[in-house]
Amino acid sequence: MSFTSISFLWFFAAFLVLYGLCPGQYRRYLLLVGSVVFMAMNSVIGALWALLFAVVNFLLGWCIQYSSHRKLTMALAVAVNVIALATFKLLRVLPVGISFYTFAFITYLADIGRGTLRAEYDPVRFANYAFFYPKFLMGPITRYGGFGTELDKPRMGAAAFQTGLENFVTGFAMKIFIADKLAILWNELVKIGFESLPVPLAWLGAFSFSIQLYIEWQAYTNMALGIAGLLGYQLPQNFNYPYLARSIGDYYRRWHMTLTRWFTDYVYIPLGGSRAGTGRTVLNILIVWLLTSLWHGLGWNFLLWGMSLGVFIVLEKLWLGPILARNKLLSHIWVLFLIPLTWVCFKINDTGELAAYFSRLFPFFGTGGVVVQGVFWMYLKQFAVYLILGVLFCFPLPEKLIHRFGKTWVGAIALAAVFWYAVYELNRSGNNPFMYLNF
């Protein structure tokens, strides 16, 4: 059940009414019930697995807390989670949300092992941390010491409610009117066949998919923040306009920030970070990106995606960083040229099709297919409006204007009109789930 589905809109509307009527001391229980229902509406078996896994990790937290060999116990507890996640990925049967709540569990266990957190004794509080449904499907990844304590102090109020509505409607509209429309362009490229794409259309597809993926992620994040805000909670931001970055490293400090911080704090720094010399720093970076690749999937395309990014970041760290820092134009070109190429690797999981696509991006050695001529301008005109909107939302101005004018009565009416038109479009076109629901 994606956030952009009619069933979810009905679910959330009903839940919000019940939550508002519920006495404050009982809301934590209602929140847990709502999260379990949400999980079950996605998959009953997935919900049962998640609840079982939560019980296991709740008990593992106690084992670490009272172990005389805390670090060893922590390592074994973390290994249980890693093995479970890896098994599901190998079997290619992924319960919805498992990649994200597994990282939440590992964070919880690691912090207990480090001595920065005490094991939780309240199972309701622990389950709400793990399964809080605004972040259950695709994050953001939270830490128990931050979000766990916030669960005790929801901040309800008119201002938070208004901001929550603005975030939710903005994300909903971005998904329906931009991301879903750009997804059609990629589907058209698939129909043509990658080996038959004219070069300009291949590049248009690469840039379009890069924008689509970002808009999808930002849309989901806005909706998650909006839903949480309407319930009185605050989730961390997950994106900071990554296409304003001036290096690949900077791009991934802005992209999926809670995942980047997770790998930094729980993998890169424990490995030694950049404190143990150049060679070890390079190795640590490559290890982080290898694990990032495997977290996304076990296909060769994910390995190529992740390791190429690791190599680019190593090059920046060793040689290119000062050059990019001095030249603003060159640094933006570097990012805008390489990032779409890496996202093509991420998107196409068949190595033969991936090679065919790159043969059209860089047609130096020809291709076995017959190139379809005269379609670039047709598709550019057809999708120009959505591409322009997507590019605009890669900058802060549109969302700043929405939050500024959304609080006026004219802005409120405009947001309501956009929301209901998006609902109409969703009902007419059908639900197109978020791509990351498969990870």
C-alpha positions in Angstrom: 0.0 0.0 0.0 1.9 3.0 -1.3 1.4 6.5 0.0 0.1 7.4 -3.4 -2.8 4.9 -3.4 -6.5 5.5 -2.8 -6.5 2.8 -0.1 -3.8 4.6 1.8 -5.6 8.0 1.6 -8.7 6.4 3.1 -6.7 4.6 5.7 -4.8 7.7 6.8 -7.9 9.9 6.8 -9.7 7.5 9.1 -6.6 7.0 11.3 -6.1 10.8 11.6 -9.6 11.3 12.9 -9.3 8.5 15.4 -5.9 9.8 16.5 -7.3 13.3 17.0 -10.2 11.9 19.1 -8.0 9.5 21.1 -7.0 10.7 24.6 -3.3 11.6 24.7 -2.2 8.8 27.0 -3.5 6.1 24.7 -2.2 7.5 21.4 1.0 5.5 21.6 -1.1 2.3 21.5 -3.3 3.5 18.7 -0.1 4.5 16.8 1.2 0.9 17.1 -2.2 -0.5 16.0 -2.2 1.8 13.0 1.4 0.7 12.1 0.5 -3.0 12.3 -2.6 -2.5 10.2 -0.6 -0.6 7.7 2.0 -3.4 7.5 -0.7 -6.0 7.2 -2.4 -4.1 4.4 0.8 -4.4 2.5 1.4 -8.0 3.4 0.1 -10.1 6.3 3.1 -12.5 6.1 5.5 -9.5 6.0 3.8 -8.0 9.0 4.1 -11.3 11.0 7.8 -11.5 10.1 8.4 -7.9 11.1 6.7 -8.4 14.5 8.6 -11.6 15.1 11.9 -10.0 14.2 11.1 -7.0 16.5 10.6 -9.5 19.4 14.0 -11.1 18.6 15.8 -7.7 18.5 14.0 -6.5 21.6 15.4 -9.5 23.5 18.8 -9.2 21.8 19.0 -5.6 23.2 18.7 -7.0 26.7 21.3 -9.7 25.9 23.8 -7.0 24.9 23.0 -4.8 27.9 23.7 -7.5 30.5 26.4 -9.4 28.7 29.9 -9.5 30.3 31.2 -9.6 26.7 29.2 -6.7 25.3 31.1 -6.1 22.1 31.0 -9.8 21.1 27.3 -10.1 21.9 26.6 -7.0 19.9 28.5 -8.4 16.9 26.6 -11.6 17.1 23.3 -9.8 17.4 24.1 -7.5 14.4 25.1 -10.7 12.5 21.6 -12.1 13.1 20.1 -9.1 11.3 22.6 -9.0 8.5 22.2 -12.8 7.8 18.4 -12.4 7.8 18.5 -9.5 5.4 21.0 -11.2 3.1 18.9 -14.4 3.1 15.8 -12.6 1.9 17.8 -10.7 -0.7 19.3 -14.0 -2.0 15.9 -15.6 -2.1 14.6 -12.4 -3.9 11.6 -12.4 -1.5 11.7 -9.1 0.3 9.1 -8.3 3.0 8.1 -4.7 2.5 10.3 -2.3 4.5 12.8 -4.9 5.6 15.9 -3.1 4.4 14.9 0.0 6.5 13.7 -1.6 9.7 16.7 -4.0 9.7 19.0 -1.0 9.7 16.9 0.6 12.5 17.4 -2.6 14.5 21.2 -2.7 13.8 21.4 1.0 14.9 19.6 0.2 18.1 21.8 -2.9 18.9 25.1 -1.1 18.0 24.3 1.9 20.2 23.7 -0.4 23.1 26.9 -2.2 22.4 28.8 1.1 22.3 27.3 2.1 25.6 25.5 5.2 24.2 22.1 3.7 24.7 20.4 1.5 27.3 18.2 -1.4 26.3 14.5 -0.5 26.0 12.1 -2.2 28.5 8.9 -0.8 27.0 7.8 -3.1 24.1 5.3 -0.6 22.8 7.8 2.2 22.5 10.3 -0.1 20.8 7.7 -1.3 18.3 6.7 2.2 17.5 10.3 3.1 16.9 10.7 0.2 14.5 7.4 0.3 12.7 6.3 3.9 12.8 4.4 3.7 9.5 5.3 7.1 7.9 8.9 5.8 7.7 8.3 2.1 7.5 8.4 1.7 3.7 11.4 3.8 2.7 12.8 5.5 5.7 14.2 7.9 6.7 16.4 5.8 8.9 16.2 7.0 12.5 18.2 6.4 15.7 16.6 5.2 18.9 18.3 7.8 20.9 16.7 10.5 18.8 13.3 9.4 17.4 12.7 6.9 20.2 12.6 9.6 22.8 10.5 11.9 20.6 7.7 9.2 20.6 7.0 10.2 24.2 6.4 13.8 23.3 4.3 14.4 20.2 4.0 18.1 19.4 0.5 18.7 18.2 -0.5 22.2 17.1 -1.9 24.3 14.3 1.5 25.3 12.9 2.8 21.7 12.8 -0.5 20.5 11.3 -0.3 23.2 8.6 3.3 22.4 7.7 2.4 18.7 7.7 -0.4 19.3 5.2 1.9 21.4 3.0 4.6 18.7 3.0 2.1 15.9 2.3 0.3 17.7 -0.6 3.6 18.8 -2.1 5.0 15.3 -2.1 1.8 13.8 -3.3 1.7 16.2 -6.3 5.4 15.8 -7.1 4.9 12.0 -7.4 1.6 12.2 -9.4 2.4 15.1 -11.7 6.2 14.8 -12.3 7.7 11.4 -11.3 4.9 9.3 -12.7 4.8 11.2 -15.9 8.6 10.9 -16.4 8.3 7.2 -15.7 6.3 6.9 -19.0 9.3 8.2 -21.0 11.5 5.4 -19.7 8.8 2.9 -20.5 8.8 4.3 -24.1 12.5 3.7 -24.3 12.1 0.1 -23.2 9.5 -0.4 -26.0 11.8 1.1 -28.6 14.6 -1.1 -27.5 17.9 0.3 -26.0 20.0 -0.8 -29.0 17.8 1.2 -31.3 17.8 4.5 -29.4 19.2 7.6 -31.2 22.0 9.1 -29.1 20.1 12.3 -28.1 17.2 10.2 -26.9 19.5 7.9 -24.9 20.9 10.9 -23.1 17.5 12.4 -22.6 16.4 9.1 -21.0 19.4 9.1 -18.7 18.8 12.6 -17.5 15.0 12.1 -17.2 15.4 9.0 -15.1 17.9 10.8 -12.8 15.3 13.5 -12.3 12.5 11.0 -11.9 14.3 9.1 -9.2 15.1 12.2 -7.2 11.5 13.5 -7.5 10.2 10.2 -6.3 12.5 10.1 -3.3 11.8 13.7 -2.4 8.1 13.2 -2.9 8.1 10.2 -0.6 10.2 12.1 2.0 7.8 15.1 1.9 4.9 12.8 2.4 6.6 10.9 5.2 7.5 14.2 7.0 4.0 15.4 6.3 2.2 12.4 7.8 4.6 12.4 10.8 4.0 16.1 11.3 0.2 15.7 11.2 0.6 13.1 14.0 2.8 15.4 16.1 6.2 13.9 15.3 9.3 15.1 13.4 11.3 12.9 11.1 14.8 13.9 9.8 15.2 15.4 6.3 16.6 12.8 3.9 17.6 15.0 0.9 19.2 18.4 0.5 19.0 19.2 -3.2 21.7 16.9 -4.3 21.9 18.3 -7.9 23.4 21.4 -6.4 26.4 19.4 -5.4 29.9 20.1 -6.7 31.3 16.7 -6.3 30.2 13.1 -6.2 31.0 12.9 -2.5 29.0 16.1 -1.9 26.1 14.6 -3.9 25.9 11.6 -1.6 26.2 13.8 1.5 23.0 15.4 0.2 21.3 12.2 -1.2 19.5 9.8 1.2 21.3 11.5 4.0 20.2 9.2 6.8 21.5 6.2 4.9 24.8 8.0 4.2 25.1 8.9 7.9 24.3 5.3 8.8 27.1 3.9 6.7 29.5 6.7 7.9 28.8 6.1 11.6 28.4 2.4 11.7 30.8 1.2 9.0 33.2 3.9 7.8 34.3 5.3 11.1 34.5 2.0 12.9 36.8 0.8 10.1 39.1 3.7 10.8 37.6 6.3 8.5 40.3 8.6 7.1 42.5 8.4 10.2 44.7 5.5 9.2 46.5 6.8 6.1 45.7 7.1 2.4 45.7 3.4 1.6 43.3 2.5 4.4 41.1 5.4 3.6 40.7 4.3 0.1 39.9 0.7 1.2 37.4 2.0 3.7 35.6 4.0 1.1 35.4 1.1 -1.3 34.2 -1.2 1.5 31.4 1.2 2.3 30.3 1.4 -1.3 30.5 -2.4 -1.7 28.1 -2.8 1.2 25.9 0.0 -0.2 25.7 -1.9 -3.5 24.8 -5.2 -1.7 22.2 -3.4 0.4 20.4 -2.2 -2.7 20.6 -5.6 -4.4 22.7 -8.6 -5.5 22.7 -7.8 -9.2 25.8 -6.9 -11.2 24.3 -3.6 -12.1 24.2 -2.6 -8.4 27.8 -3.6 -7.9 28.8 -1.6 -11.0 26.7 1.4 -9.7 28.1 1.4 -6.2 31.7 0.6 -7.0 31.9 3.2 -9.8 30.7 5.8 -7.2 33.3 4.6 -4.8 36.0 5.0 -7.4 34.8 8.5 -8.3 34.8 9.5 -4.6 38.3 8.1 -4.2 39.5 10.1 -7.2 38.0 13.2 -5.7 39.6 12.6 -2.3 43.1 11.9 -3.7 43.4 14.3 -6.7 40.3 16.0 -8.1 38.9 17.6 -4.9 41.0 20.8 -5.1 40.4 21.2 -8.8 36.6 20.9 -8.4 36.6 23.2 -5.4 38.4 26.0 -7.5 36.1 25.7 -10.6 32.4 26.0 -9.9 31.3 25.3 -13.5 33.6 22.3 -14.0 32.4 20.8 -10.7 28.7 21.0 -11.7 29.5 19.5 -15.1 31.4 16.7 -13.4 28.3 15.8 -11.2 25.7 16.3 -13.9 27.6 14.2 -16.4 28.5 11.2 -14.2 25.5 10.9 -11.9 23.0 10.1 -14.7 25.4 7.5 -16.1 25.5 5.8 -12.7 21.7 5.9 -12.4 21.4 4.1 -15.7 23.5 1.3 -14.2 21.2 1.3 -11.2 18.1 1.1 -13.3 19.0 -1.6 -15.9 19.6 -5.0 -14.2 20.3 -7.0 -17.4 24.0 -6.6 -18.3 23.3 -7.1 -22.1 20.7 -4.4 -22.1 22.9 -2.2 -20.0 25.7 -2.6 -22.5 23.2 -1.8 -25.3 22.2 1.4 -23.6 25.8 2.5 -23.1 26.5 1.8 -26.7 23.9 4.4 -27.6 25.2 6.9 -25.1 28.7 6.5 -26.5 28.2 5.1 -30.0 31.9 4.8 -30.9 31.8 1.1 -31.8 28.4 1.0 -33.4 25.5 -1.2 -32.4 23.7 -4.3 -33.7 20.3 -2.7 -33.8 18.6 -0.4 -36.3 18.5 3.1 -34.8 15.0 4.6 -34.8 15.2 8.1 -36.3 13.1 11.2 -35.7 11.8 10.4 -32.3 14.0 12.6 -30.1 12.1 15.8 -30.7 8.8 14.1 -30.4 9.6 12.8 -26.9 11.3 16.0 -25.9 8.1 18.0 -26.8 5.9 15.4 -25.1 7.8 15.4 -21.8 9.3 18.9 -21.8 6.8 20.3 -19.2 7.5 17.4 -16.8 11.2 17.7 -17.3 11.1 21.5 -16.6 9.0 20.9 -13.5 11.4 18.2 -12.3 14.4 20.5 -12.8 12.7 23.3 -10.9 12.1 21.0 -8.0 15.8 20.2 -7.9 16.2 23.7 -6.5 14.8 25.0 -3.2 12.7 27.9 -4.6 9.5 26.0 -5.4 9.1 24.4 -2.0 10.0 27.7 -0.2 7.3 29.4 -2.1 4.8 26.6 -1.3 5.6 26.9 2.5 5.4 30.7 2.3 2.1 31.1 0.4 0.5 27.9 1.6 -0.2 29.6 4.9 -2.3 32.3 3.2 -6.0 31.6 2.4 -5.2 31.8 -1.4 -2.4 29.4 -1.0 -4.5 27.0 1.1 -7.2 27.0 -1.6 -4.5 26.4 -4.3 -3.0 23.5 -2.3 -6.5 21.9 -1.8 -7.2 22.2 -5.5 -3.8 20.6 -6.4 -4.5 17.8 -4.0 -7.9 16.9 -5.3 -6.8 17.2 -8.9 -3.9 14.8 -8.0 -6.5 12.4 -6.4 -8.5 12.6 -9.6 -5.4 11.9 -11.7 -4.5 9.0 -9.4 -7.9 7.5 -9.7 -7.9 7.9 -13.4 -4.4 6.6 -14.1 -4.0 4.1 -11.3 -1.3 3.8 -8.7 2.3 3.7 -9.7 4.2 2.5 -6.6 7.5 4.1 -5.5 10.5 2.4 -7.1 12.3 1.9 -3.8 9.5 -0.2 -2.4 11.4 -3.1 -4.0 14.5 -2.7 -2.0 
